[in-house]
Amino acid sequence: MIQNKDFIQICFKNLKQVNTLDILIFQTSKKDRAIKVQKILDERFNVFEEGFFCKKFLDLDDKELKKILKQLQKNRISKIKSALV
């Protein structure tokens, strides 16, 4: 289980280690919501929000990714657990 405050830092750390087209999945403790971050190129990413809202944010760079993750962190996530697919 990771804490909400560490979410973005852990996401970026893991994205540096994964291969292209791998997906990081962050789920809430109740497993009713998830944020999936896909690495499509070295510096390009897709984000998929699943839960009450289902949104896609495609072809983001580092700055855009951080901005979207901050919005999702603030609005949607209390406690997250991490998994790599």
All heavy atoms as an XYZ file, in Angstrom:
714
protein
N       0.856     -1.174      0.000
C       0.000      0.000      0.000
C       0.899      1.234      0.000
O       1.858      1.305      0.756
C      -0.882     -0.026      1.243
C      -1.822      1.111      1.371
S      -3.435      0.920      0.642
C      -4.138     -0.416      1.523
N       0.592      2.157     -0.857
C       1.328      3.422     -0.868
C       0.394      4.535     -0.420
O      -0.826      4.448     -0.580
C       1.934      3.728     -2.252
C       0.845      3.904     -3.304
C       2.900      2.663     -2.671
C       1.358      4.371     -4.641
N       0.968      5.549      0.128
C       0.186      6.682      0.604
C      -0.073      7.662     -0.534
O       0.701      7.755     -1.490
C       0.921      7.385      1.745
C       1.124      6.520      2.964
C      -0.188      6.077      3.585
O      -1.125      6.869      3.726
N      -0.269      4.807      3.941
N      -1.131      8.409     -0.396
C      -1.530      9.379     -1.409
C      -0.412     10.386     -1.696
O      -0.158     10.723     -2.850
C      -2.791     10.097     -0.929
C      -3.414     10.961     -1.998
O      -2.930     11.041     -3.104
N      -4.489     11.623     -1.649
N       0.276     10.847     -0.667
C       1.313     11.869     -0.849
C       2.497     11.362     -1.667
O       3.219     12.153     -2.268
C       1.787     12.404      0.492
C       2.456     11.370      1.356
C       2.894     11.930      2.672
C       3.574     10.815      3.460
N       4.257     11.296      4.616
N       2.715     10.044     -1.704
C       3.843      9.458     -2.428
C       3.476      8.988     -3.838
O       4.337      8.506     -4.574
C       4.401      8.258     -1.651
C       4.851      8.638     -0.262
O       5.368      9.759     -0.097
O       4.690      7.814      0.658
N       2.225      9.125     -4.210
C       1.713      8.565     -5.460
C       2.494      9.027     -6.696
O       2.977      8.215     -7.485
C       0.226      8.913     -5.593
C      -0.363      8.695     -6.949
C      -0.389      7.436     -7.518
C      -0.899      9.753     -7.667
C      -0.941      7.233     -8.774
C      -1.452      9.558     -8.911
C      -1.467      8.292     -9.467
N       2.657     10.329     -6.879
C       3.293     10.856     -8.090
C       4.770     10.482     -8.137
O       5.282     10.059     -9.176
C       3.089     12.382     -8.192
C       1.601     12.675     -8.372
C       3.899     12.971     -9.348
C       1.229     14.128     -8.331
N       5.442     10.609     -7.013
C       6.863     10.259     -6.947
C       7.083      8.787     -7.291
O       7.971      8.447     -8.079
C       7.392     10.564     -5.551
C       8.844     10.200     -5.343
C       9.288     10.434     -3.913
O       8.538     10.921     -3.079
N      10.522     10.077     -3.635
N       6.283      7.906     -6.748
C       6.411      6.471     -7.022
C       6.067      6.162     -8.473
O       6.714      5.343     -9.117
C       5.542      5.660     -6.042
C       6.149      5.746     -4.641
C       5.398      4.217     -6.487
C       5.310      5.164     -3.557
N       5.069      6.841     -9.002
C       4.681      6.645    -10.396
C       5.848      6.977    -11.331
O       6.202      6.178    -12.203
C       3.466      7.493    -10.723
S       2.854      7.268    -12.396
N       6.466      8.137    -11.158
C       7.580      8.529    -12.018
C       8.793      7.617    -11.840
O       9.469      7.280    -12.812
C       7.970      9.993    -11.777
C       7.155     10.960    -12.589
C       6.030     11.566    -12.053
C       7.501     11.257    -13.891
C       5.272     12.444    -12.801
C       6.751     12.136    -14.652
C       5.631     12.731    -14.104
N       9.053      7.210    -10.617
C      10.171      6.303    -10.356
C       9.977      4.975    -11.093
O      10.892      4.460    -11.741
C      10.301      6.049     -8.859
C      11.412      5.110     -8.479
C      11.421      4.870     -6.993
C      12.405      3.766     -6.641
N      12.289      3.386     -5.238
N       8.769      4.430    -11.029
C       8.482      3.160    -11.693
C       8.423      3.293    -13.205
O       8.796      2.363    -13.923
C       7.181      2.552    -11.165
C       7.332      2.034     -9.757
O       8.383      1.542     -9.375
N       6.279      2.147     -8.977
N       7.975      4.431    -13.711
C       7.918      4.633    -15.157
C       9.310      4.654    -15.786
O       9.478      4.270    -16.930
C       7.173      5.926    -15.496
C       5.661      5.852    -15.389
C       5.046      7.234    -15.537
C       5.073      4.895    -16.409
N      10.306      5.086    -15.035
C      11.675      5.071    -15.541
C      12.186      3.644    -15.698
O      13.036      3.376    -16.543
C      12.603      5.837    -14.599
C      12.371      7.322    -14.615
C      13.286      8.023    -13.648
C      12.986      9.508    -13.605
N      13.814     10.212    -12.614
N      11.667      2.720    -14.909
C      12.160      1.349    -14.888
C      11.418      0.406    -15.841
O      11.954     -0.624    -16.208
C      12.069      0.787    -13.472
C      12.903      1.552    -12.479
C      12.656      1.120    -11.053
O      11.786      0.301    -10.793
N      13.410      1.680    -10.124
N      10.200      0.752    -16.238
C       9.412     -0.165    -17.061
C       9.763     -0.021    -18.543
O      10.311      0.997    -18.974
C       7.888      0.032    -16.864
C       7.482     -0.244    -15.447
C       7.449      1.403    -17.306
N       9.418     -1.036    -19.290
C       9.652     -1.033    -20.737
C       8.548     -0.275    -21.456
O       7.465     -0.058    -20.911
C       9.692     -2.475    -21.263
C      10.842     -3.250    -20.659
O      11.922     -2.722    -20.463
N      10.590     -4.506    -20.345
N       8.813      0.079    -22.688
C       7.811      0.737    -23.522
C       6.592     -0.171    -23.683
O       6.728     -1.386    -23.824
C       8.416      1.064    -24.897
O       9.586      1.856    -24.695
C       7.442      1.838    -25.762
N       5.416      0.418    -23.623
C       4.104     -0.225    -23.727
C       3.693     -0.995    -22.478
O       2.630     -1.603    -22.457
C       4.003     -1.122    -24.963
C       4.180     -0.399    -26.303
C       4.072     -1.394    -27.450
C       3.166      0.715    -26.475
N       4.483     -0.958    -21.406
C       4.059     -1.523    -20.128
C       3.087     -0.557    -19.462
O       3.104      0.648    -19.722
C       5.245     -1.762    -19.195
C       6.020     -3.017    -19.552
O       5.527     -3.806    -20.382
O       7.113     -3.206    -18.992
N       2.266     -1.098    -18.573
C       1.250     -0.298    -17.898
C       1.413     -0.431    -16.387
O       1.510     -1.545    -15.872
C      -0.171     -0.738    -18.299
C      -0.384     -0.543    -19.794
C      -1.227      0.035    -17.512
C      -1.712     -1.067    -20.297
N       1.427      0.701    -15.696
C       1.376      0.717    -14.238
C      -0.082      0.879    -13.840
O      -0.782      1.749    -14.374
C       2.173      1.887    -13.679
C       3.679      1.844    -13.801
C       4.264      3.165    -13.310
C       4.252      0.702    -13.006
N      -0.525      0.074    -12.889
C      -1.914      0.151    -12.429
C      -1.906      0.537    -10.954
O      -1.307     -0.146    -10.135
C      -2.645     -1.185    -12.611
C      -2.631     -1.590    -14.078
C      -4.079     -1.077    -12.087
C      -3.166     -2.979    -14.338
N      -2.591      1.622    -10.636
C      -2.749      2.069     -9.256
C      -4.224      1.953     -8.907
O      -5.062      2.591     -9.532
C      -2.274      3.519     -9.095
C      -0.806      3.696     -9.371
C      -0.359      4.037    -10.639
C       0.119      3.512     -8.369
C       0.989      4.211    -10.893
C       1.476      3.674     -8.610
C       1.906      4.024     -9.870
N      -4.531      1.120     -7.899
C      -5.917      0.906     -7.495
C      -6.140      1.449     -6.091
O      -5.240      1.411     -5.257
C      -6.252     -0.580     -7.478
C      -6.471     -1.171     -8.830
C      -6.994     -2.588     -8.717
O      -6.428     -3.394     -8.015
N      -8.069     -2.860     -9.404
N      -7.362      1.899     -5.835
C      -7.710      2.292     -4.477
C      -7.867      1.035     -3.632
O      -7.985     -0.072     -4.163
C      -9.025      3.095     -4.456
O     -10.072      2.293     -4.987
C      -8.905      4.373     -5.255
N      -7.873      1.212     -2.333
C      -7.950      0.061     -1.433
C      -9.268     -0.698     -1.597
O      -9.323     -1.900     -1.364
C      -7.771      0.503      0.014
O      -8.705      1.499      0.344
N     -10.323     -0.030     -2.012
C     -11.607     -0.699     -2.232
C     -11.695     -1.359     -3.599
O     -12.662     -2.042     -3.899
C     -12.753      0.297     -2.085
C     -12.899      0.837     -0.683
C     -14.078      1.785     -0.606
C     -14.228      2.350      0.782
N     -15.364      3.265      0.869
N     -10.695     -1.128     -4.446
C     -10.601     -1.704     -5.787
C     -11.736     -1.281     -6.719
O     -12.036     -1.939     -7.696
C     -10.518     -3.228     -5.725
C      -9.302     -3.723     -4.994
C      -9.218     -5.225     -5.026
C      -8.008     -5.687     -4.238
N      -7.880     -7.115     -4.216
N     -12.389     -0.165     -6.410
C     -13.465      0.301     -7.283
C     -12.997      1.364     -8.272
O     -13.712      1.716     -9.190
C     -14.641      0.822     -6.463
C     -14.265      1.987     -5.559
O     -13.058      2.209     -5.328
O     -15.183      2.668     -5.074
N     -11.779      1.858     -8.067
C     -11.224      2.865     -8.964
C      -9.775      2.527     -9.261
O      -9.069      1.969     -8.430
C     -11.294      4.250     -8.324
C     -12.711      4.691     -8.094
C     -12.767      6.082     -7.550
N     -14.172      6.413     -7.336
C     -14.621      7.065     -6.297
N     -13.799      7.484     -5.369
N     -15.899      7.329     -6.179
N      -9.332      2.916    -10.459
C      -7.944      2.650    -10.842
C      -7.448      3.747    -11.769
O      -8.223      4.359    -12.506
C      -7.832      1.299    -11.534
N      -6.157      3.968    -11.699
C      -5.470      4.842    -12.640
C      -4.398      4.000    -13.300
O      -3.577      3.385    -12.616
C      -4.850      6.058    -11.935
C      -5.956      6.931    -11.356
C      -3.988      6.857    -12.909
C      -5.455      8.078    -10.530
N      -4.429      3.956    -14.626
C      -3.447      3.191    -15.388
C      -2.586      4.159    -16.170
O      -3.104      5.050    -16.842
C      -4.137      2.219    -16.342
C      -4.976      1.181    -15.625
C      -5.656      0.238    -16.587
C      -6.497     -0.782    -15.831
N      -7.165     -1.706    -16.737
N      -1.278      3.982    -16.067
C      -0.329      4.838    -16.772
C       0.481      3.946    -17.701
O       1.145      3.018    -17.258
C       0.605      5.587    -15.801
C       1.527      6.519    -16.572
C      -0.199      6.364    -14.769
N       0.399      4.228    -18.984
C       1.097      3.439    -19.995
C       2.244      4.258    -20.570
O       2.077      5.423    -20.938
C       0.147      3.048    -21.125
C       0.803      2.236    -22.213
C      -0.154      1.932    -23.355
O      -1.040      2.707    -23.662
N       0.051      0.789    -23.966
N       3.406      3.635    -20.653
C       4.575      4.279    -21.256
C       4.579      3.915    -22.738
O       4.741      2.753    -23.096
C       5.841      3.766    -20.577
C       7.107      4.404    -21.057
C       8.286      3.876    -20.246
C       9.555      4.578    -20.567
N      10.666      4.068    -19.730
N       4.362      4.923    -23.620
C       4.297      4.622    -25.050
C       5.621      4.906    -25.764
O       5.916      4.278    -26.775
C       3.134      5.364    -25.742
C       3.170      6.857    -25.456
C       1.818      4.772    -25.315
C       2.106      7.651    -26.187
N       6.391      5.846    -25.257
C       7.753      6.128    -25.716
C       8.557      6.489    -24.470
O       8.013      6.513    -23.366
C       7.771      7.285    -26.717
C       7.055      7.062    -28.045
C       7.003      8.358    -28.851
C       7.752      5.993    -28.860
N       9.830      6.806    -24.638
C      10.641      7.139    -23.466
C      10.085      8.327    -22.683
O      10.154      8.352    -21.467
C      12.089      7.420    -23.877
C      12.847      6.147    -24.165
O      12.460      5.083    -23.634
O      13.832      6.207    -24.925
N       9.541      9.292    -23.364
C       9.043     10.495    -22.687
C       7.573     10.773    -22.999
O       7.109     11.904    -22.851
C       9.892     11.709    -23.085
C      11.356     11.580    -22.743
C      11.613     11.496    -21.244
O      10.887     12.163    -20.474
O      12.525     10.759    -20.842
N       6.817      9.790    -23.442
C       5.398      9.973    -23.779
C       4.565      8.925    -23.058
O       4.959      7.758    -22.963
C       5.159      9.853    -25.288
C       5.988     10.793    -26.143
C       5.833     12.247    -25.806
N       4.556     12.785    -26.228
C       4.203     14.055    -26.056
N       5.004     14.892    -25.479
N       3.036     14.464    -26.453
N       3.364      9.338    -22.581
C       2.557      8.477    -21.736
C       1.073      8.627    -22.045
O       0.628      9.661    -22.529
C       2.781      8.836    -20.260
C       4.224      8.868    -19.868
C       4.934     10.063    -19.879
C       4.886      7.713    -19.512
C       6.279     10.102    -19.529
C       6.220      7.737    -19.154
C       6.914      8.936    -19.167
N       0.317      7.572    -21.749
C      -1.141      7.597    -21.759
C      -1.615      7.349    -20.334
O      -1.015      6.557    -19.612
C      -1.717      6.497    -22.655
C      -1.429      6.728    -24.121
O      -1.302      7.851    -24.576
N      -1.332      5.650    -24.862
N      -2.715      8.015    -19.950
C      -3.309      7.803    -18.627
C      -4.771      7.431    -18.826
O      -5.489      8.072    -19.597
C      -3.196      9.074    -17.748
C      -3.893      8.866    -16.414
C      -1.746      9.463    -17.543
N      -5.196      6.392    -18.109
C      -6.581      5.928    -18.166
C      -7.154      5.955    -16.758
O      -6.606      5.327    -15.852
C      -6.665      4.510    -18.730
C      -5.995      4.358    -20.069
C      -4.689      3.910    -20.170
C      -6.670      4.686    -21.232
C      -4.064      3.774    -21.394
C      -6.055      4.564    -22.469
C      -4.741      4.106    -22.544
N      -8.236      6.697    -16.582
C      -8.921      6.739    -15.300
C     -10.133      5.819    -15.393
O     -10.952      5.943    -16.304
C      -9.374      8.166    -14.986
C     -10.152      8.268    -13.697
C     -10.736      9.644    -13.473
O     -10.611     10.517    -14.338
O     -11.351      9.825    -12.415
N     -10.243      4.887    -14.464
C     -11.365      3.951    -14.453
C     -12.031      3.997    -13.086
O     -11.364      4.031    -12.064
C     -10.884      2.533    -14.752
C     -10.305      2.400    -16.134
C      -9.781      1.009    -16.429
O      -9.792      0.145    -15.542
O      -9.336      0.807    -17.566
N     -13.339      3.988    -13.087
C     -14.096      4.066    -11.847
C     -15.401      4.775    -12.136
O     -16.065      4.497    -13.135
N     -15.760      5.715    -11.257
C     -16.983      6.474    -11.479
C     -16.901      7.247    -12.788
O     -17.858      7.331    -13.546
C     -17.222      7.420    -10.299
C     -18.542      8.123    -10.345
C     -19.711      7.437    -10.087
C     -18.610      9.458    -10.672
C     -20.940      8.085    -10.145
C     -19.828     10.112    -10.733
C     -20.996      9.424    -10.465
N     -15.730      7.813    -13.065
C     -15.453      8.458    -14.346
C     -14.478      7.594    -15.120
O     -13.551      7.037    -14.548
C     -14.823      9.848    -14.140
C     -15.711     10.816    -13.421
C     -15.499     11.094    -12.088
C     -16.744     11.447    -14.081
C     -16.308     11.992    -11.414
C     -17.574     12.342    -13.416
C     -17.356     12.617    -12.073
N     -14.685      7.476    -16.414
C     -13.756      6.747    -17.281
C     -13.225      7.737    -18.313
O     -13.947      8.129    -19.228
C     -14.454      5.571    -17.961
S     -14.971      4.306    -16.801
N     -11.989      8.147    -18.113
C     -11.389      9.148    -18.996
C     -10.064      8.637    -19.527
O      -9.396      7.838    -18.881
C     -11.149     10.453    -18.246
C     -12.399     11.153    -17.784
C     -12.046     12.461    -17.115
C     -13.281     13.172    -16.599
N     -12.942     14.394    -15.875
N      -9.693      9.155    -20.695
C      -8.406      8.833    -21.309
C      -7.662     10.140    -21.562
O      -8.244     11.108    -22.057
C      -8.601      8.126    -22.650
C      -9.263      6.792    -22.555
C      -9.431      6.195    -23.935
C     -10.206      4.894    -23.861
N     -10.410      4.304    -25.193
N      -6.392     10.142    -21.208
C      -5.508     11.270    -21.500
C      -4.368     10.682    -22.315
O      -3.567      9.898    -21.799
C      -4.987     11.903    -20.208
C      -6.083     12.310    -19.256
C      -6.505     11.458    -18.249
C      -6.700     13.539    -19.384
C      -7.506     11.822    -17.373
C      -7.713     13.919    -18.504
C      -8.122     13.056    -17.500
N      -4.299     11.047    -23.586
C      -3.388     10.380    -24.504
C      -2.208     11.259    -24.901
O      -2.327     12.482    -25.005
C      -4.145      9.931    -25.752
C      -5.357      9.035    -25.503
C      -6.087      8.752    -26.805
C      -4.941      7.748    -24.824
N      -1.069     10.609    -25.130
C       0.143     11.223    -25.662
C       0.595     12.431    -24.836
O       0.718     13.542    -25.339
C      -0.064     11.608    -27.132
C       1.246     11.810    -27.863
O       2.255     11.180    -27.478
O       1.277     12.612    -28.814
N       0.850     12.204    -23.551
C       1.272     13.258    -22.635
C       2.791     13.256    -22.475
O       3.408     12.192    -22.458
C       0.649     13.032    -21.257
C      -0.873     12.895    -21.192
C      -1.300     12.470    -19.812
C      -1.537     14.194    -21.584
N       3.364     14.439    -22.316
C       4.779     14.494    -21.964
C       4.900     14.508    -20.433
O       3.895     14.407    -19.723
C       5.472     15.697    -22.608
C       4.944     17.030    -22.118
O       4.264     17.086    -21.078
O       5.219     18.053    -22.781
N       6.127     14.643    -19.917
C       6.345     14.592    -18.463
C       5.549     15.644    -17.704
O       4.939     15.357    -16.676
C       7.830     14.772    -18.143
C       8.657     13.553    -18.485
O       8.081     12.463    -18.649
O       9.890     13.695    -18.578
N       5.568     16.872    -18.194
C       4.881     17.961    -17.499
C       3.368     17.760    -17.509
O       2.695     17.979    -16.505
C       5.242     19.305    -18.128
C       6.662     19.727    -17.860
C       6.964     21.072    -18.477
C       8.413     21.449    -18.217
N       8.740     22.753    -18.800
N       2.831     17.373    -18.656
C       1.389     17.128    -18.757
C       0.984     15.952    -17.875
O      -0.063     15.992    -17.225
C       1.004     16.846    -20.206
C       1.193     18.016    -21.138
C       1.048     17.648    -22.602
O       1.415     16.513    -22.988
O       0.577     18.504    -23.366
N       1.818     14.912    -17.859
C       1.535     13.745    -17.025
C       1.472     14.138    -15.556
O       0.538     13.755    -14.843
C       2.593     12.663    -17.241
C       2.482     11.429    -16.346
C       1.185     10.675    -16.619
C       3.685     10.517    -16.548
N       2.431     14.903    -15.104
C       2.455     15.326    -13.697
C       1.218     16.155    -13.356
O       0.616     15.978    -12.297
C       3.727     16.113    -13.406
C       3.947     16.378    -11.951
C       5.328     16.939    -11.697
C       5.575     17.044    -10.205
N       6.947     17.450     -9.914
N       0.809     17.027    -14.265
C      -0.374     17.861    -14.043
C      -1.635     16.995    -13.919
O      -2.439     17.185    -13.000
C      -0.527     18.863    -15.190
C      -1.702     19.776    -15.065
C      -1.783     20.727    -16.249
C      -3.043     21.556    -16.187
N      -3.171     22.427    -17.359
N      -1.799     16.040    -14.817
C      -2.969     15.153    -14.788
C      -2.961     14.296    -13.524
O      -3.994     14.130    -12.867
C      -3.014     14.263    -16.055
C      -3.241     15.111    -17.300
C      -4.059     13.167    -15.927
C      -4.565     15.823    -17.360
N      -1.805     13.756    -13.171
C      -1.715     12.917    -11.966
C      -2.039     13.715    -10.709
O      -2.689     13.197     -9.798
C      -0.335     12.278    -11.860
C      -0.018     11.209    -12.901
C       1.403     10.686    -12.704
C      -1.011     10.054    -12.858
N      -1.620     14.974    -10.659
C      -1.955     15.819     -9.507
C      -3.465     16.032     -9.406
O      -4.034     15.996     -8.319
C      -1.245     17.174     -9.603
C       0.178     17.139     -9.156
C       0.767     18.540     -9.156
C       2.204     18.515     -8.692
N       2.784     19.870     -8.637
N      -4.112     16.256    -10.548
C      -5.569     16.432    -10.547
C      -6.266     15.169    -10.075
O      -7.180     15.222     -9.252
C      -6.064     16.793    -11.946
C      -5.689     18.165    -12.408
C      -6.098     18.416    -13.858
O      -6.585     17.525    -14.539
N      -5.872     19.637    -14.323
N      -5.843     14.037    -10.604
C      -6.459     12.768    -10.219
C      -6.183     12.441     -8.755
O      -7.060     11.935     -8.048
C      -5.950     11.635    -11.122
C      -6.351     11.739    -12.592
C      -5.673     10.646    -13.398
C      -7.855     11.665    -12.758
N      -4.984     12.732     -8.299
C      -4.616     12.485     -6.906
C      -5.494     13.319     -5.970
O      -5.993     12.815     -4.975
C      -3.147     12.849     -6.695
C      -2.655     12.715     -5.278
C      -1.242     13.236     -5.117
O      -0.832     14.149     -5.838
N      -0.508     12.667     -4.204
N      -5.692     14.550     -6.320
C      -6.470     15.458     -5.473
C      -7.947     15.072     -5.434
O      -8.583     15.105     -4.384
C      -6.320     16.883     -5.997
C      -7.012     17.920     -5.167
C      -6.768     19.302     -5.721
C      -7.488     20.345     -4.902
N      -7.308     21.694     -5.446
N      -8.498     14.683     -6.576
C      -9.933     14.476     -6.686
C     -10.406     13.048     -6.470
O     -11.540     12.831     -6.074
C     -10.417     14.932     -8.065
C     -10.207     16.404     -8.278
O     -10.201     17.178     -7.340
N     -10.008     16.786     -9.518
N      -9.574     12.060     -6.745
C     -10.097     10.703     -6.846
C      -9.516      9.672     -5.887
O     -10.099      8.646     -5.671
C      -9.864     10.158     -8.257
C     -10.365     11.035     -9.362
C     -11.862     10.886     -9.549
N     -12.298     11.686    -10.681
C     -12.929     12.841    -10.569
N     -13.204     13.325     -9.405
N     -13.292     13.502    -11.647
N      -8.345      9.937     -5.325
C      -7.635      8.855     -4.652
C      -7.406      9.192     -3.181
O      -6.947     10.262     -2.856
C      -6.274      8.607     -5.327
C      -6.501      8.235     -6.762
C      -5.491      7.529     -4.616
C      -5.247      8.159     -7.570
N      -7.699      8.241     -2.301
C      -7.352      8.431     -0.892
C      -6.168      7.546     -0.551
O      -5.092      8.021     -0.236
C      -8.546      8.125     -0.012
O      -9.013      6.822     -0.265
N      -6.324      6.247     -0.641
C      -5.206      5.336     -0.429
C      -5.094      4.460     -1.659
O      -6.079      3.944     -2.162
C      -5.420      4.471      0.805
C      -5.339      5.252      2.087
C      -5.418      4.345      3.274
C      -5.313      5.151      4.546
N      -5.423      4.326      5.739
N      -3.892      4.300     -2.122
C      -3.655      3.587     -3.380
C      -2.759      2.400     -3.121
O      -1.864      2.454     -2.302
C      -2.943      4.510     -4.383
C      -3.649      5.851     -4.465
C      -2.840      3.871     -5.736
C      -2.841      6.901     -5.159
N      -2.998      1.314     -3.826
C      -1.998      0.260     -3.831
C      -1.544      0.073     -5.250
O      -2.288      0.300     -6.198
C      -2.503     -1.016     -3.200
C      -3.413     -1.862     -4.006
C      -3.709     -3.106     -3.214
C      -4.856     -3.843     -3.855
N      -5.247     -5.002     -3.116
N      -0.318     -0.309     -5.413
C       0.326     -0.299     -6.711
C       0.513     -1.703     -7.240
O       0.760     -2.628     -6.483
C       1.679      0.379     -6.577
O       2.406      0.251     -7.755
N       0.399     -1.841     -8.550
C       0.683     -3.118     -9.215
C       1.246     -2.819    -10.590
O       0.932     -1.797    -11.182
C      -0.584     -3.948     -9.345
N       2.084     -3.697    -11.064
C       2.676     -3.541    -12.378
C       2.208     -4.675    -13.272
O       2.250     -5.831    -12.886
C       4.202     -3.581    -12.273
C       4.990     -3.600    -13.571
C       4.749     -2.318    -14.347
C       6.462     -3.763    -13.276
N       1.732     -4.324    -14.461
C       1.266     -5.342    -15.408
C       2.166     -5.310    -16.616
O       2.555     -4.291    -17.101
C      -0.191     -5.059    -15.831
C      -0.620     -6.027    -16.910
C      -1.091     -5.142    -14.650
